[in-house]
């Protein structure tokens, strides 16, 4: 009985890994095509997870979070999660850093979708935040778009 349960759990784990890999590929291909279509020479960075944030920063150009202009989003977006993970063990500051990172990412996602879609930025952002597996799918959907 336990052997069967173990095989079911193993099979489920393999299926989840396969789904995760497919979502990674969809997002990477979508980001690669967006970067290539918009003249970014190092579009291959789309296949390196932390550097995907760098490409998103390059694609969106400028980023404003509430009343704050974020300088060089291509640097801030990949460095922010690293900094937040270093700070995370500190009780109150770690939580605040996590919240700030979430807000930064939501604004970056919204800016990305607003630059490359006509009227769908809000719904695409909500879908990406509420259902995170939708972000790579939506990147793949908009892969052939040029900046508005």
C-alpha positions in Angstrom: 0.0 0.0 0.0 2.8 2.4 0.9 4.6 1.6 -2.3 1.6 2.6 -4.4 1.2 5.8 -2.4 4.9 6.5 -2.9 4.6 6.0 -6.7 1.6 8.3 -6.8 3.5 11.0 -4.9 6.5 10.6 -7.2 4.4 10.7 -10.3 2.7 13.8 -9.1 6.1 15.4 -8.3 7.3 14.6 -11.8 4.2 16.1 -13.3 4.6 19.3 -11.3 8.3 19.6 -12.3 7.3 19.1 -16.0 4.6 21.8 -15.6 7.1 24.2 -13.9 9.6 23.6 -16.7 7.0 24.3 -19.4 6.0 27.5 -17.7 9.7 28.5 -17.4 10.2 27.9 -21.1 7.0 29.8 -22.1 8.1 32.8 -20.0 11.7 32.7 -21.2 10.7 32.4 -24.9 8.1 35.2 -24.5 10.7 37.5 -22.8 13.3 36.6 -25.4 11.0 37.4 -28.3 9.9 40.7 -26.7 13.6 41.7 -26.2 14.6 40.6 -29.7 11.6 42.5 -31.3 12.5 45.6 -29.4 16.2 45.7 -30.3 17.8 44.4 -27.2 21.0 42.6 -28.3 21.4 40.4 -25.2 17.9 38.9 -25.4 19.4 35.5 -24.5 19.4 36.6 -20.9 15.8 35.7 -20.9 16.8 32.1 -20.3 18.7 33.0 -17.0 16.1 33.3 -14.2 17.6 36.2 -12.2 18.6 38.1 -15.4 15.0 37.9 -16.6 14.4 40.8 -14.2 17.2 42.7 -15.9 15.5 42.3 -19.3 12.2 43.4 -17.9 13.9 46.5 -16.5 15.3 47.2 -20.0 12.0 46.6 -21.7 10.0 48.9 -19.4 12.6 51.7 -19.4 11.4 53.9 -16.6 9.5 52.8 -13.5 7.5 54.8 -11.1 6.2 53.3 -7.9 3.5 55.6 -6.3 5.4 59.0 -6.2 8.9 57.5 -6.4 10.9 57.3 -9.6 13.0 54.1 -9.6 16.3 54.8 -11.1 17.7 52.1 -13.5 15.0 49.5 -13.1 17.2 47.1 -15.1 19.5 47.0 -12.1 17.0 47.5 -9.3 14.7 44.6 -10.4 17.3 41.8 -10.2 19.1 43.2 -7.1 16.0 43.9 -5.0 15.1 40.2 -4.4 18.7 39.4 -3.5 18.7 42.3 -1.0 15.3 41.4 0.4 16.4 37.8 0.9 19.5 39.0 2.8 17.3 41.3 5.0 14.5 38.8 5.5 15.7 37.3 8.8 15.5 40.7 10.5 12.1 40.6 12.2 10.3 43.8 11.2 12.6 45.1 8.4 12.5 41.7 6.7 8.7 41.8 6.4 8.7 45.4 5.2 11.4 44.5 2.6 9.2 41.6 1.4 6.2 43.9 1.1 8.3 46.5 -0.7 9.6 43.9 -3.1 6.0 42.7 -3.8 4.9 46.3 -4.6 7.9 46.9 -6.8 7.2 43.7 -8.8 3.5 44.5 -9.2 4.4 48.0 -10.6 7.0 46.5 -12.9 4.6 43.9 -14.2 1.9 46.5 -14.8 4.4 48.8 -16.6 5.6 45.9 -18.8 2.0 45.0 -19.8 1.0 48.7 -20.3 4.0 49.2 -22.6 3.2 46.1 -24.7 -0.6 45.8 -24.7 -3.2 48.3 -25.6 -5.9 48.0 -23.0 -5.1 44.7 -21.1 -2.4 45.9 -18.7 -4.7 45.9 -15.6 -6.3 42.5 -16.2 -2.9 40.9 -17.1 -1.3 42.3 -14.0 -4.2 41.1 -11.7 -4.0 37.7 -13.3 -0.2 37.6 -12.9 -0.4 38.6 -9.2 -3.4 36.4 -8.2 -2.5 33.4 -10.4 1.4 33.6 -10.7 1.5 30.8 -13.2 -0.2 33.1 -15.6 2.7 35.5 -15.9 4.9 33.3 -18.1 1.8 32.4 -20.2 1.0 36.1 -20.7 4.6 36.9 -21.6 4.4 34.2 -24.2 1.0 35.7 -25.5 2.5 39.2 -25.9 5.9 38.0 -27.3 5.4 39.5 -30.8 4.4 42.9 -29.6 6.3 46.1 -30.0 6.4 48.9 -27.5 3.4 51.3 -27.8 
